[in-house]
Amino acid sequence: MNPSLVADGLVLLHAIFIAFVALGGLLALRWPALAYLHLPCLFWGIAIELGGFICPLTPLEVQWRLAAGEGGYAGGFIDHYIVPLIYPAGLTRGIQILLGLALLILNGLLYGYLWRKRSRRPS
């Protein structure tokens, strides 16, 4: 097994997970049953952002990078891959909290809409 390929796969998995956390509420508008998968992922993403934790995929990826003879990195996935794309100056704790709150508010609005839509539907 190629450790570098495994690390790259973990980066891809991590990016897909982040996209699902951020946009899964929109998918749940189309496929409401998807909310059962999205909500736990959303709560995990919010907890990571608001709690300032590092997702377990990050140290796992770093471990595979080191096993491949590549350099590891400090910090989290967002700090290493996403922040340079969005926030070139770096991710501050305040921005991280704002991201978590944005996830909470936007998805709260989406799920509030979905709940109201479903509760008005005749049985």
Phi, psi and chi 1 to 4 in degrees:
 res  aa     phi    psi   chi1   chi2   chi3   chi4
   1 MET       -  132.0  179.8  176.3  -30.0      -
   2 ASN   -83.6  111.1 -177.5  -23.4      -      -
   3 PRO   -59.9  -34.2  -19.1   27.8      -      -
   4 SER   -66.7  -39.2 -175.1      -      -      -
   5 LEU   -66.9  -40.1 -169.4   59.3      -      -
   6 VAL   -61.7  -44.6  172.9      -      -      -
   7 ALA   -61.6  -42.1      -      -      -      -
   8 ASP   -63.7  -39.4  -69.0  -16.4      -      -
   9 GLY   -62.8  -39.0      -      -      -      -
  10 LEU   -65.6  -37.3  -75.3  168.6      -      -
  11 VAL   -62.9  -44.7  169.2      -      -      -
  12 LEU   -62.9  -45.9 -179.1   61.0      -      -
  13 LEU   -58.8  -43.2  176.8   66.6      -      -
  14 HIS   -62.9  -44.0 -149.4  159.7      -      -
  15 ALA   -64.8  -41.3      -      -      -      -
  16 ILE   -64.0  -41.4  -69.5  168.8      -      -
  17 PHE   -62.3  -44.5 -179.3   80.4      -      -
  18 ILE   -63.1  -42.4  -70.5  170.2      -      -
  19 ALA   -62.7  -39.9      -      -      -      -
  20 PHE   -66.3  -41.3 -177.7   63.8      -      -
  21 VAL   -60.6  -44.4  165.8      -      -      -
  22 ALA   -73.9  -35.9      -      -      -      -
  23 LEU  -116.5   -1.4  -56.6  172.5      -      -
  24 GLY   -61.6  -29.1      -      -      -      -
  25 GLY   -62.2  -35.8      -      -      -      -
  26 LEU   -66.3  -39.3  -66.3  172.3      -      -
  27 LEU   -65.8  -34.6  -63.7  173.5      -      -
  28 ALA   -68.4  -23.3      -      -      -      -
  29 LEU   -64.8  -35.9  -69.2  175.0      -      -
  30 ARG   -84.1  -42.3  173.1   70.2  174.1   94.9
  31 TRP  -123.8   86.8  -61.4  -74.8      -      -
  32 PRO   -55.8  -32.1  -26.3   34.6      -      -
  33 ALA   -64.0  -21.5      -      -      -      -
  34 LEU   -64.6  -20.0 -165.8   59.7      -      -
  35 ALA   -58.8  -30.6      -      -      -      -
  36 TYR   -65.3  -26.7  -67.5  107.9      -      -
  37 LEU   -90.9  -39.6  177.4   62.3      -      -
  38 HIS   -69.6  -42.8  178.5 -110.9      -      -
  39 LEU   -58.0  -46.8  -76.5  170.6      -      -
  40 PRO   -61.8  -38.4  -18.7   27.0      -      -
  41 CYS   -65.4  -40.9  -66.2      -      -      -
  42 LEU   -61.4  -47.6  174.8   64.1      -      -
  43 PHE   -62.4  -37.0  -67.5  139.0      -      -
  44 TRP   -63.3  -47.4  175.3 -100.4      -      -
  45 GLY   -61.5  -41.5      -      -      -      -
  46 ILE   -65.4  -42.4  -69.8  169.1      -      -
  47 ALA   -62.3  -41.2      -      -      -      -
  48 ILE   -61.8  -46.7  -68.6  -70.9      -      -
  49 GLU   -67.8  -50.5  -71.1  -60.4  -36.4      -
  50 LEU   -73.4  -32.5  -65.5 -179.5      -      -
  51 GLY   -83.7  -12.6      -      -      -      -
  52 GLY    71.1   24.5      -      -      -      -
  53 PHE   -83.1  167.1  -54.2  118.2      -      -
  54 ILE  -106.8  130.3  -67.4  177.9      -      -
  55 CYS   -61.5  140.9  179.5      -      -      -
  56 PRO   -60.9  -20.5  -18.9   26.6      -      -
  57 LEU   -67.3  -28.2  -71.0  176.1      -      -
  58 THR   -65.5  -54.8  -59.1      -      -      -
  59 PRO   -63.7  -29.0   -1.0    0.0      -      -
  60 LEU   -66.1  -43.1 -171.5   58.6      -      -
  61 GLU   -62.7  -45.0 -178.5 -143.1  -23.2      -
  62 VAL   -60.0  -41.3  169.8      -      -      -
  63 GLN   -59.8  -43.8  178.4 -178.1  -10.6      -
  64 TRP   -68.8  -34.8  -78.3  100.1      -      -
  65 ARG   -63.7  -44.1  -66.0 -109.5  177.0 -110.7
  66 LEU   -64.3  -38.7  -66.9  172.9      -      -
  67 ALA   -64.4  -27.4      -      -      -      -
  68 ALA   -84.7   -1.1      -      -      -      -
  69 GLY    84.0   10.5      -      -      -      -
  70 GLU   -92.0  168.2  -59.9  173.2   14.6      -
  71 GLY   -79.9  140.1      -      -      -      -
  72 GLY   -84.1 -172.7      -      -      -      -
  73 TYR  -148.8  158.4   58.3   86.8      -      -
  74 ALA   -95.3  160.9      -      -      -      -
  75 GLY    87.3 -167.3      -      -      -      -
  76 GLY  -104.2  176.9      -      -      -      -
  77 PHE   -56.6  -47.5  176.2   87.9      -      -
  78 ILE   -61.9  -44.8  -68.6  176.2      -      -
  79 ASP   -57.9  -41.8  -70.0  -25.6      -      -
  80 HIS   -82.6  -41.9 -171.3   72.0      -      -
  81 TYR  -105.7  -42.8  -68.4  105.4      -      -
  82 ILE   -86.0  -44.7  -54.6  -60.3      -      -
  83 VAL   -55.6  -44.8  171.7      -      -      -
  84 PRO   -59.9  -26.2  -25.3   34.3      -      -
  85 LEU   -80.2  -37.9  -63.1  174.1      -      -
  86 ILE  -103.0  -44.2  -60.2  171.8      -      -
  87 TYR  -124.0   81.0  -50.9  107.3      -      -
  88 PRO   -55.4  -27.5  -21.1   29.1      -      -
  89 ALA   -77.9  -15.4      -      -      -      -
  90 GLY   116.9  156.8      -      -      -      -
  91 LEU   -90.1  120.8 -179.0   67.4      -      -
  92 THR   -94.6  164.2   65.9      -      -      -
  93 ARG   -61.7  -37.0 -177.2   70.5 -174.9  120.6
  94 GLY   -62.6  -42.1      -      -      -      -
  95 ILE   -66.4  -38.9  -67.6  172.2      -      -
  96 GLN   -61.7  -42.0 -161.6  172.2   15.9      -
  97 ILE   -65.1  -41.4  -71.1  171.3      -      -
  98 LEU   -62.1  -39.3  -73.2  175.5      -      -
  99 LEU   -62.3  -43.9  -71.8  171.4      -      -
 100 GLY   -62.7  -42.7      -      -      -      -
 101 LEU   -67.0  -37.4  -69.0  174.0      -      -
 102 ALA   -62.8  -42.1      -      -      -      -
 103 LEU   -59.5  -45.2  -79.3  173.4      -      -
 104 LEU   -63.6  -48.4 -174.4   62.1      -      -
 105 ILE   -68.8  -51.0  -68.0  166.4      -      -
 106 LEU   -61.5  -44.5  -67.9  174.5      -      -
 107 ASN   -72.9  -31.0  -79.1  -80.1      -      -
 108 GLY   -60.9  -42.1      -      -      -      -
 109 LEU   -64.6  -44.5  -67.9  170.5      -      -
 110 LEU   -62.4  -46.7  -74.6  170.1      -      -
 111 TYR   -72.3  -30.1  -81.0  105.8      -      -
 112 GLY   -62.6  -43.4      -      -      -      -
 113 TYR   -62.3  -46.8  170.8   78.7      -      -
 114 LEU   -61.2  -42.7 -176.2   61.9      -      -
 115 TRP   -64.1  -45.2  179.2   76.1      -      -
 116 ARG   -64.4  -40.5  -71.5 -177.9   70.2 -168.6
 117 LYS   -61.9  -44.0 -179.1  178.4  162.9 -174.7
 118 ARG   -72.4  -33.7  -69.5 -175.9   60.6   93.5
 119 SER   -74.2  -20.6   65.2      -      -      -
 120 ARG   -85.5  -14.7  -70.1 -177.3 -177.3  165.7
 121 ARG   -68.6  131.5 -172.3 -174.3  -58.6  167.1
 122 PRO   -68.5  144.3   14.9  -19.6      -      -
 123 SER   -80.9      -  -60.7      -      -      -
